[in-house]
Amino acid sequence: MKGKRTSVLAAVLVCGMCLGAVSPAALAAEGMENFQTSEVYQAGLFTDVAAGAWYAQSVETAYELGLVKGSGVGTFSPEGSITVGSALALACRLHSIYYTGSGTFQQGSPWYQVYVDYAIRNGIITQGQFSDYNANATRQEFACILAHALPESVLGEINQVPDNSIPDVSVGANGWEEIYRLYRAGVLTGSDSAGTFAPGSTIDRASVAAIVSRMAVPSLRVTVQQPAQQPDETPVPTLSEADRNAVMGYVADALEYVHQGQQGYGEYTMDQYDFMGDRLAVLNVKNAANCGGLAALSLDSALEILDLQDPIPITESGYTSLQELTHAAREEVWQVMLDCEDITESDWVLHLVEGNKAMASAEGKLQTIQQILSEL
């Protein structure tokens, strides 16, 4: 025989679950302390509740809370279902006990109407939310009803359950907010290690006993251990020391050619070209642009080594791999030379401006490549 607990639920399952005695209580201030014990559970009370079953403790607790009296003489029927009306009865009693200290309702005809009216009046459900109160409740429907039985302030978050982390309940699905609220509060835990909820399946009496007990007794709520983040043991692609040194040498050569091109562009001013003549200007600009071609050839040598390796991941400059960044730098300097091949005496100034801009961009990429290589 087990002693009475200090915090308990004085609600009763109806229809599918027989009514337990609920003692009249004077109205009390709202709070979780209003849930008090009313019964004592004796071992073997229900022949179909094995001592080692996962729900055995919940059934015992629910019985001691005055919640259930079983489904028949000596049986509990843990795999049986409950109706929407019975779910409403539980929610209404939870709500009433929390706010008034009393869970007594005067039933009429049909038996569930008093609970429907109370639930609508107190925001547990909305008018027309359910059309058949004798239908078996799904897990989603039960969660939506129970989540509104108590204020959110007493359903505090004890588990981190990010949006869309429940495998079969995505954000925007029917009842997703209520389901996630109960998961985070430790009232719901899912049906497997992944936290699957199975919202469309009916809810059984064993699960009902567990859920309503956790609603009324916060100490019974379940803290879910978050899985430890496993380190990524995938080897990160890299270069041998010899290959790294060779690539660094080719990149340094390319950067030197870029600097020569920039210097070549910068040696001339518009005043100088006025007396040098446009033909000489075109020749000088082409000579500077040809440095882009030499830089591209150096990067070709670097890429002959890099492209034989697995992609080396990076996050700099918006590129995903060192190879991708190097190809981008190579194409940039090569294009500088190509764009200069057909310039005329009338458009050399435009190339001077655009060529300088492209060389500066390539310079930044090559400097980033050098930094990455130095850290490999």
C-alpha positions, 0 to 999 in steps of 0.5 A, spaced: 500 500 500 502 506 498 501 513 502 497 519 499 501 524 495 501 531 497 499 534 490 494 530 486 488 530 481 481 530 483 478 529 476 474 523 473 474 520 467 467 519 464 463 514 459 469 510 457 472 511 464 468 510 470 466 516 475 470 516 481 468 520 488 469 527 488 468 530 495 465 537 495 470 542 496 469 549 498 472 554 493 479 556 494 484 560 491 486 558 484 493 554 484 496 547 483 495 546 491 488 545 489 489 538 487 489 533 493 489 526 493 482 522 494 484 514 494 489 509 496 491 504 490 492 497 492 497 492 489 493 488 484 487 492 484 487 492 476 489 485 473 490 487 466 496 492 469 502 489 470 507 491 475 512 492 470 508 496 465 510 503 463 504 506 464 503 502 471 505 508 475 501 513 471 495 508 472 496 508 480 497 515 480 491 517 476 487 512 481 490 515 487 488 522 484 481 520 484 481 520 476 479 513 474 476 507 477 477 502 472 473 499 466 470 494 469 471 489 475 478 489 477 480 491 470 483 498 467 483 496 459 489 500 458 489 499 451 482 502 450 480 508 447 476 514 450 471 519 447 472 526 445 466 527 451 471 524 456 477 528 454 472 534 455 470 532 462 477 531 464 479 538 461 473 541 465 475 538 471 482 540 471 480 547 469 475 547 475 479 544 480 485 549 479 481 555 479 476 553 484 478 547 488 472 543 486 471 538 480 464 537 481 459 537 475 452 536 475 451 532 469 444 532 464 442 529 458 446 528 454 451 527 459 457 530 456 453 537 455 455 540 461 462 539 459 461 542 452 458 548 455 463 549 460 469 548 455 466 553 450 465 558 456 472 558 459 476 557 452 478 550 452 474 549 446 471 553 441 463 553 438 463 548 433 470 545 434 467 538 435 461 535 431 461 528 435 462 528 442 461 520 442 467 519 437 474 516 439 479 522 441 485 522 436 492 524 440 492 531 436 485 532 439 486 530 446 492 534 446 489 540 443 483 539 449 488 538 455 493 544 453 487 549 454 485 546 461 491 549 465 494 556 464 500 556 460 504 559 466 503 552 470 506 549 463 513 552 464 518 549 459 523 544 461 525 541 454 528 544 448 523 542 443 525 547 437 519 548 432 519 542 426 523 538 431 517 533 432 518 528 426 510 528 424 508 535 427 510 541 423 509 548 424 502 550 421 499 543 422 492 542 426 494 543 433 501 544 433 502 550 438 498 546 443 502 539 442 509 543 442 507 546 448 505 540 452 512 537 449 516 543 452 512 542 458 514 535 459 507 532 459 508 529 452 514 525 450 512 522 444 511 514 442 518 513 440 526 515 441 525 520 435 519 523 439 514 521 434 507 523 436 502 520 431 497 525 431 492 522 427 491 515 431 486 514 437 489 515 444 489 509 449 487 510 456 494 508 459 497 514 455 491 518 458 493 516 465 500 518 464 498 525 461 493 527 466 497 525 472 503 530 469 498 535 468 496 535 475 503 533 478 508 537 475 514 533 479 511 527 474 513 531 468 518 528 464 525 532 462 527 529 455 535 528 455 537 532 449 542 528 444 549 530 445 552 533 439 556 528 435 563 531 433 564 530 425 569 525 424 569 526 417 576 527 415 577 535 412 581 534 406 587 538 406 594 538 402 601 535 403 606 540 405 609 539 398 603 541 395 601 546 399 608 550 398 608 549 391 601 552 390 603 558 395 609 559 390 604 559 384 599 564 388 605 568 390 607 569 382 600 570 380 599 576 385 606 579 383 603 579 376 597 582 378 601 588 382 605 589 376 599 590 372 596 595 377 603 598 377 602 599 369 595 602 369 597 607 374 603 609 371 599 613 366 595 619 367 590 623 362 595 628 361 601 624 359 596 621 354 594 627 351 602 628 348 603 621 348 598 619 343 592 614 343 596 609 339 601 609 345 596 609 350 593 603 347 599 599 347 601 601 354 594 599 357 595 592 353 601 591 356 598 592 363 593 587 361 597 582 359 600 581 366 593 578 367 594 573 362 601 571 366 597 571 373 592 566 370 598 561 367 601 561 374 594 559 377 593 554 372 599 551 375 596 551 382 590 548 380 593 542 377 595 541 384 588 543 387 584 539 382 587 533 384 584 533 391 578 533 394 574 540 395 578 543 401 572 547 404 572 554 406 567 560 408 571 566 406 568 570 400 562 566 399 565 560 396 565 553 398 572 550 397 579 553 396 578 550 389 572 554 387 575 561 390 582 559 386 578 558 379 574 564 380 581 568 381 584 565 375 578 567 371 578 574 373 585 575 371 584 571 364 578 576 363 582 582 364 587 580 358 581 577 353 578 584 354 584 588 352 585 584 345 580 588 341 581 595 344 581 601 340 584 608 340 577 610 342 575 605 348 582 604 351 580 609 357 574 604 359 578 598 359 583 602 364 578 603 369 575 596 368 581 593 368 584 596 374 577 594 378 578 587 376 585 587 378 583 589 385 578 584 385 583 579 383 588 581 388 583 581 394 581 573 392 589 572 391 590 574 398 585 570 401 587 564 398 594 566 401 591 566 408 587 560 407 594 556 405 598 559 411 593 556 415 592 549 412 
